[in-house]
């Protein structure tokens, strides 16, 4: 499990468009790392659209936005194209980054329990340390709240 003040666990993951993204290589930029359950579902689509709509403001604040799910790169490419997304979407197909960040959790729906990604956002400062964590994120207004935190760093 991660905590505020610790160095963010590093990773290199394949991303939309066929390239890869390495967290430590982004320094000294700030990074918003948001974990979401699945491409092209209602909440995940709205969250990705909200982060994309605010992308210029995040970039002006010296911040990169990366969405992480267990979806494949092909699914990310399709999702980006369908909704005109401008943020980086990384594929954690093996789930190791989800495990490192403590977002792979037991969930329940309609009385059934299963393992899945708990919608979580992590703000990483210019030194690579965790500055803020939002767990069990509610999508509405979340991107604006994260942008406020980025601008306050």
Steps between C-alpha positions, in 0.01 A plus 500: 500500500623848419498804726547874470866605512647177366667473160245383245568144379665525158369317196526472125176405325385480139266784412251602235659568164754219538765681707575448870500729801751491788401688813852600612583634151230765538676682785503792577143511374216440742292194415135421554473123496140388497394138518167404347315170454425470127512685167173610342280465809290796612698618805838432344403679180380808690818505710724476191299771324525731804877455524531556122287817518733641768821371339627844390464624860686196635777553244521872588556391861790274391302179540452183295175303537520120470202266520577139596278195459551133420357551150725420203676764291260416214202570729662829608556601136136426417381690812716805416383508140132456587495790749786721371698455822828690536636351821750215525337160562737233630430127489573308821383167356701300755370712789839557664466880513145467637643273771791740574257789547253294703202553269435132414233419757210275577179664386137396511200557276155345525618275782796356308860573595777530244843659459525828313656844485373742762472841330794688652703808406856569615671838469878473468714812551801617296737297721307178440337491843134433566335830588135395519280190464131489418348156568154377397470795260161635399542621142282813500723802565806286568724629217439860615586407860823332387590801283460728803739277695753499213490878474548531877820286496 
